[in-house]
């Protein structure tokens, strides 16, 4: 949420320092090896609405990427999407939560995050 909020607030106010703060957060979250083992955003599962948070994060990162010169997060977004497509997709084209795979199950929250990811990477 902070990435999207800072990006939209910067658009509304014209305050470029807000984008700088968002880029600092995005840089930390996309390059941290603990959060991204093997380069893929980690999560350890969870039920309910927990799987939705990856989609929310990805939407915010995509929003920031769209307004940042050189689109610095495009490769990160594509790597996530390519990995999820190859390792975390069922035969029915539904997605699970751990984008590094393997696919185990899907539900609305997992599918929504997967769709958010595919849209963000396109």
Secondary structure, 3 states (H helix, E strand, C coil): CHHHHHHHHHHHHCCHHHHHHHHHHHHHHHHCCCCCHHHCCCCCCCCCCCCHHHHHHHHHHHHHHHHCCCCCCHHHHHHHHHHHHHHCECCCCCECCCCCCCCCCCCHHHHHHHHHHHHHHC
